[in-house]
Amino acid sequence: MTRATKSKPGTPPAPTIPAIPAIPPADVLGRLATLKTTATPDLKQQWRELFAAEPPPYNRRFLESRLAYRIQELAYGGLKPETIQRLEALGEQLDGGNPVLRRIRGDDKPISGTRLIREYQGVEHSVTVLHDGYEYQGRPYQSLSSIARAITGTRWNGWLFFGLKNRRGTA
């Protein structure tokens, strides 16, 4: 037999999760277009409204891309349940269903297709991560250090130069 519990006087009520507003599909293009010109504090406020959580301490590009996805997700719907199940099944094939293994990668190299962008002396340099190396200005390279040397003319730790590792050695 269960017993109903009454809240004690003076006890604050349990917090409620705020409702996330639905976005009409007609508003999507306009909202996406304004993300580039919106001030960062306003982007963070949009994050709070659309995710019902505090924004992460990442850069502006990350906030813009995640907000763009979230706006479209709220207007058009997210992934279909079948797609989510398929992705989970593929993940289990790779790691046997162990979520800890899912987060561990075999190497520290960024995922193939990632673009690393670095501004040096007023020029923006873009490097694409390949399966077996890197590509810079249409030429293949084996390491980020060799690309950093090609850009600067001096020896650099490529991971430091492209901001993948801080000076203390943590990625």
LINCORKA-V920765 format. One line per field, one symbol per residue. ss: DSSP state (H for helix, E for strand, C for the rest). psi: psi as a letter, one per 40 degrees, with the letter a starting at -180 (. if undefined). burial: I if it has 16 or more other ideal C-beta (glycine too) atoms within 10 Angstrom, else O. Layout:
ss: ???
psi: ???
burial: ???
//
This chain:
ss: CCCCCCCCCCCCCCCCCCCCCCCCHHHHHHHHHHHCCCCHHHHHHHHHHHHCCCCCCCCHHHHHHHHHHHHHHHHHCCCCHHHHHHHHHHHHHHHCCCHHHHCCCCCCCCCCCCEEEEEECCEEEEEEEECCEEEECCEEECCHHHHHHHHHCCCCCHHHHCCCCCCCCCC
psi: hihhhiiihehiiiiihihhiihhddeddddddeddehidddddddddddefiiiifiiddddddddddddddddeiaiiddddddddddddddeeehddddehidiehiihehhhhhhhfehhhhhhhidfaihhfeiiididddddddddeihihddddefehieeei.
burial: OOOOOOOOOOOOOOOOOOOOOOIOOOOIOOIIOOIOOIOOOOIIOIIOOIOOOOIOOOOOOOIIOIIOOIIIOIIOOOOOOOOOOOOOOOOOOOOOOOOOOOOOOOOOIIOOOOOIOIOOOOOOIOIOIOOOIIOIOOOOIOOIIIIIIOIOOOOIOIIOIIOIIOOOOOO
//
